[in-house]
Amino acid sequence: MKHEHHYKLTTQWTGNDGTGTANIKKYNRSHTVSIEGKPELFLTTDNAFVGDKSKLNPEDLLVSAISSCHMLSYLYVCSLEGIVVLEYIDEALGIMDENEQGGGKFREVTLNPKIRVADSSMIEKAVELHHKAHEICYIANSVNFPVITQPIITS
């Protein structure tokens, strides 16, 4: 192992209205995630009946982490290989299946990056580099479901 990285944060439930979790259908699922020196995240559950649609949820963050990590890995390998990326936008989609017991798991995440490179001669190599980016993406290598990449590259 080359290096060990540590990520320290604090998750705090902020939804106690004085009755705690006395009513499973009504208690507030709001919470914050704090990381020293970084903006605080205000989160809730994805559950439509008890969640706050204006806040992020853990599922949003998981798909965001995969998309962001792939993009950063991709820009890095492109820079190493002389591929000049001018624009990158990903419309990622995560699919999660809920089970009978109320839990569930992600089935897959599909990344749909639209990329513009500086010259058409770079397109073929730019497509190939998605595989290399996927190989070095820490987040994609940490999940137990497929991460599919369907790039569209133009110049």
BALOBA-1460 file (C-alpha; in Angstrom, 3 decimals):
// residues 155
<rec num="1" residu="m" x="0.000" y="0.000" z="0.000"/>
<rec num="2" residu="k" x="1.487" y="3.319" z="-1.059"/>
<rec num="3" residu="h" x="-0.382" y="5.750" z="1.222"/>
<rec num="4" residu="e" x="-3.225" y="5.573" z="3.674"/>
<rec num="5" residu="h" x="-5.716" y="8.437" z="3.507"/>
<rec num="6" residu="h" x="-8.056" y="9.421" z="6.326"/>
<rec num="7" residu="y" x="-11.325" y="11.358" z="5.981"/>
<rec num="8" residu="k" x="-12.716" y="12.691" z="9.243"/>
<rec num="9" residu="l" x="-16.169" y="14.195" z="9.538"/>
<rec num="10" residu="t" x="-18.996" y="14.652" z="11.988"/>
<rec num="11" residu="t" x="-22.584" y="13.643" z="11.248"/>
<rec num="12" residu="q" x="-25.158" y="15.154" z="13.607"/>
<rec num="13" residu="w" x="-28.909" y="14.608" z="13.646"/>
<rec num="14" residu="t" x="-30.568" y="18.044" z="13.830"/>
<rec num="15" residu="g" x="-34.188" y="16.929" z="13.456"/>
<rec num="16" residu="n" x="-35.211" y="16.402" z="17.078"/>
<rec num="17" residu="d" x="-38.283" y="18.580" z="17.627"/>
<rec num="18" residu="g" x="-38.475" y="17.599" z="21.294"/>
<rec num="19" residu="t" x="-40.101" y="14.192" z="20.840"/>
<rec num="20" residu="g" x="-37.115" y="12.404" z="19.317"/>
<rec num="21" residu="t" x="-38.002" y="9.357" z="17.280"/>
<rec num="22" residu="a" x="-41.282" y="8.689" z="19.126"/>
<rec num="23" residu="n" x="-43.251" y="8.619" z="15.864"/>
<rec num="24" residu="i" x="-41.614" y="6.716" z="13.016"/>
<rec num="25" residu="k" x="-43.699" y="8.517" z="10.388"/>
<rec num="26" residu="k" x="-43.160" y="12.032" z="11.690"/>
<rec num="27" residu="y" x="-39.683" y="12.472" z="13.132"/>
<rec num="28" residu="n" x="-37.494" y="14.853" z="11.164"/>
<rec num="29" residu="r" x="-34.633" y="13.181" z="9.286"/>
<rec num="30" residu="s" x="-32.552" y="16.375" z="8.915"/>
<rec num="31" residu="h" x="-28.880" y="16.161" z="9.749"/>
<rec num="32" residu="t" x="-25.622" y="17.922" z="9.034"/>
<rec num="33" residu="v" x="-22.243" y="16.679" z="7.946"/>
<rec num="34" residu="s" x="-19.343" y="18.847" z="9.041"/>
<rec num="35" residu="i" x="-15.747" y="18.626" z="7.917"/>
<rec num="36" residu="e" x="-13.295" y="21.035" z="9.473"/>
<rec num="37" residu="g" x="-12.568" y="23.993" z="7.196"/>
<rec num="38" residu="k" x="-15.213" y="23.026" z="4.613"/>
<rec num="39" residu="p" x="-18.829" y="24.046" z="3.979"/>
<rec num="40" residu="e" x="-21.393" y="22.225" z="6.080"/>
<rec num="41" residu="l" x="-23.752" y="19.840" z="4.278"/>
<rec num="42" residu="f" x="-27.447" y="19.823" z="5.168"/>
<rec num="43" residu="l" x="-28.943" y="16.417" z="4.486"/>
<rec num="44" residu="t" x="-32.097" y="14.366" z="4.875"/>
<rec num="45" residu="t" x="-33.474" y="11.012" z="3.787"/>
<rec num="46" residu="d" x="-34.407" y="10.207" z="0.207"/>
<rec num="47" residu="n" x="-37.769" y="8.927" z="1.452"/>
<rec num="48" residu="a" x="-40.357" y="11.135" z="-0.281"/>
<rec num="49" residu="f" x="-42.833" y="10.897" z="2.590"/>
<rec num="50" residu="v" x="-40.550" y="12.097" z="5.365"/>
<rec num="51" residu="g" x="-37.604" y="13.705" z="3.562"/>
<rec num="52" residu="d" x="-37.051" y="17.336" z="2.561"/>
<rec num="53" residu="k" x="-36.717" y="17.505" z="-1.236"/>
<rec num="54" residu="s" x="-34.744" y="20.760" z="-0.947"/>
<rec num="55" residu="k" x="-31.867" y="18.986" z="0.820"/>
<rec num="56" residu="l" x="-29.270" y="16.528" z="-0.381"/>
<rec num="57" residu="n" x="-29.463" y="12.901" z="0.685"/>
<rec num="58" residu="p" x="-26.820" y="10.165" z="0.988"/>
<rec num="59" residu="e" x="-27.866" y="8.636" z="-2.346"/>
<rec num="60" residu="d" x="-27.312" y="11.991" z="-4.103"/>
<rec num="61" residu="l" x="-23.870" y="12.185" z="-2.524"/>
<rec num="62" residu="l" x="-22.896" y="8.665" z="-3.596"/>
<rec num="63" residu="v" x="-23.743" y="9.325" z="-7.256"/>
<rec num="64" residu="s" x="-22.065" y="12.751" z="-7.001"/>
<rec num="65" residu="a" x="-18.909" y="11.190" z="-5.572"/>
<rec num="66" residu="i" x="-18.689" y="8.669" z="-8.407"/>
<rec num="67" residu="s" x="-19.291" y="11.298" z="-11.095"/>
<rec num="68" residu="s" x="-16.864" y="13.787" z="-9.560"/>
<rec num="69" residu="c" x="-14.129" y="11.200" z="-8.996"/>
<rec num="70" residu="h" x="-14.393" y="9.925" z="-12.561"/>
<rec num="71" residu="m" x="-14.235" y="13.459" z="-13.959"/>
<rec num="72" residu="l" x="-11.182" y="14.372" z="-11.874"/>
<rec num="73" residu="s" x="-9.444" y="11.113" z="-12.823"/>
<rec num="74" residu="y" x="-10.321" y="11.650" z="-16.478"/>
<rec num="75" residu="l" x="-9.049" y="15.244" z="-16.588"/>
<rec num="76" residu="y" x="-5.832" y="14.056" z="-14.939"/>
<rec num="77" residu="v" x="-5.144" y="11.254" z="-17.428"/>
<rec num="78" residu="c" x="-6.054" y="13.511" z="-20.347"/>
<rec num="79" residu="s" x="-3.587" y="16.114" z="-19.139"/>
<rec num="80" residu="l" x="-0.880" y="13.442" z="-18.787"/>
<rec num="81" residu="e" x="-1.557" y="12.172" z="-22.310"/>
<rec num="82" residu="g" x="-1.716" y="15.592" z="-24.021"/>
<rec num="83" residu="i" x="-5.481" y="15.536" z="-24.600"/>
<rec num="84" residu="v" x="-6.793" y="19.061" z="-24.104"/>
<rec num="85" residu="v" x="-10.277" y="19.001" z="-22.585"/>
<rec num="86" residu="l" x="-12.186" y="22.260" z="-22.982"/>
<rec num="87" residu="e" x="-15.568" y="21.256" z="-21.546"/>
<rec num="88" residu="y" x="-16.851" y="18.395" z="-19.412"/>
<rec num="89" residu="i" x="-20.408" y="17.902" z="-18.202"/>
<rec num="90" residu="d" x="-21.791" y="14.643" z="-16.851"/>
<rec num="91" residu="e" x="-25.451" y="13.792" z="-16.462"/>
<rec num="92" residu="a" x="-25.002" y="10.807" z="-14.172"/>
<rec num="93" residu="l" x="-27.798" y="8.425" z="-13.230"/>
<rec num="94" residu="g" x="-27.807" y="6.085" z="-10.259"/>
<rec num="95" residu="i" x="-30.338" y="3.265" z="-9.992"/>
<rec num="96" residu="m" x="-31.139" y="1.902" z="-6.562"/>
<rec num="97" residu="d" x="-33.445" y="-1.029" z="-5.855"/>
<rec num="98" residu="e" x="-35.426" y="-1.075" z="-2.628"/>
<rec num="99" residu="n" x="-36.134" y="-4.438" z="-1.041"/>
<rec num="100" residu="e" x="-39.143" y="-5.787" z="0.869"/>
<rec num="101" residu="q" x="-37.485" y="-5.156" z="4.243"/>
<rec num="102" residu="g" x="-37.121" y="-1.409" z="3.570"/>
<rec num="103" residu="g" x="-33.424" y="-1.492" z="2.728"/>
<rec num="104" residu="g" x="-31.839" y="-1.714" z="-0.665"/>
<rec num="105" residu="k" x="-28.741" y="-1.215" z="-2.724"/>
<rec num="106" residu="f" x="-27.533" y="0.494" z="-5.837"/>
<rec num="107" residu="r" x="-27.788" y="-1.642" z="-8.961"/>
<rec num="108" residu="e" x="-25.580" y="0.627" z="-11.094"/>
<rec num="109" residu="v" x="-24.452" y="4.152" z="-11.826"/>
<rec num="110" residu="t" x="-24.181" y="5.333" z="-15.411"/>
<rec num="111" residu="l" x="-21.976" y="8.294" z="-16.260"/>
<rec num="112" residu="n" x="-22.898" y="10.196" z="-19.423"/>
<rec num="113" residu="p" x="-20.083" y="12.706" z="-19.843"/>
<rec num="114" residu="k" x="-20.239" y="15.130" z="-22.744"/>
<rec num="115" residu="i" x="-16.725" y="16.322" z="-23.455"/>
<rec num="116" residu="r" x="-15.268" y="18.824" z="-25.875"/>
<rec num="117" residu="v" x="-11.600" y="18.489" z="-26.755"/>
<rec num="118" residu="a" x="-9.391" y="21.038" z="-28.485"/>
<rec num="119" residu="d" x="-8.968" y="19.128" z="-31.768"/>
<rec num="120" residu="s" x="-10.773" y="16.311" z="-33.582"/>
<rec num="121" residu="s" x="-7.501" y="14.348" z="-33.765"/>
<rec num="122" residu="m" x="-7.802" y="13.908" z="-29.969"/>
<rec num="123" residu="i" x="-11.244" y="12.258" z="-29.973"/>
<rec num="124" residu="e" x="-10.181" y="8.616" z="-30.342"/>
<rec num="125" residu="k" x="-7.599" y="8.834" z="-27.535"/>
<rec num="126" residu="a" x="-10.047" y="10.834" z="-25.419"/>
<rec num="127" residu="v" x="-12.549" y="7.970" z="-25.613"/>
<rec num="128" residu="e" x="-9.895" y="5.392" z="-24.667"/>
<rec num="129" residu="l" x="-8.799" y="7.363" z="-21.625"/>
<rec num="130" residu="h" x="-12.155" y="6.805" z="-19.905"/>
<rec num="131" residu="h" x="-11.022" y="3.236" z="-19.211"/>
<rec num="132" residu="k" x="-7.796" y="4.446" z="-17.612"/>
<rec num="133" residu="a" x="-9.713" y="7.051" z="-15.583"/>
<rec num="134" residu="h" x="-12.073" y="4.353" z="-14.341"/>
<rec num="135" residu="e" x="-9.124" y="2.199" z="-13.252"/>
<rec num="136" residu="i" x="-7.705" y="4.963" z="-11.037"/>
<rec num="137" residu="c" x="-10.979" y="6.373" z="-9.659"/>
<rec num="138" residu="y" x="-10.927" y="5.655" z="-5.923"/>
<rec num="139" residu="i" x="-14.697" y="5.822" z="-5.556"/>
<rec num="140" residu="a" x="-15.583" y="3.587" z="-8.528"/>
<rec num="141" residu="n" x="-13.059" y="1.056" z="-7.225"/>
<rec num="142" residu="s" x="-14.752" y="1.085" z="-3.821"/>
<rec num="143" residu="v" x="-18.340" y="0.269" z="-4.772"/>
<rec num="144" residu="n" x="-19.799" y="-3.194" z="-5.333"/>
<rec num="145" residu="f" x="-21.962" y="-2.373" z="-8.345"/>
<rec num="146" residu="p" x="-21.172" y="-1.518" z="-11.971"/>
<rec num="147" residu="v" x="-20.167" y="2.006" z="-12.935"/>
<rec num="148" residu="i" x="-20.877" y="2.389" z="-16.637"/>
<rec num="149" residu="t" x="-19.379" y="5.206" z="-18.698"/>
<rec num="150" residu="q" x="-21.001" y="6.331" z="-21.958"/>
<rec num="151" residu="p" x="-18.967" y="9.314" z="-23.169"/>
<rec num="152" residu="i" x="-19.817" y="11.593" z="-26.057"/>
<rec num="153" residu="i" x="-16.756" y="13.476" z="-27.261"/>
<rec num="154" residu="t" x="-16.648" y="16.303" z="-29.760"/>
<rec num="155" residu="s" x="-14.188" y="18.962" z="-30.808"/>
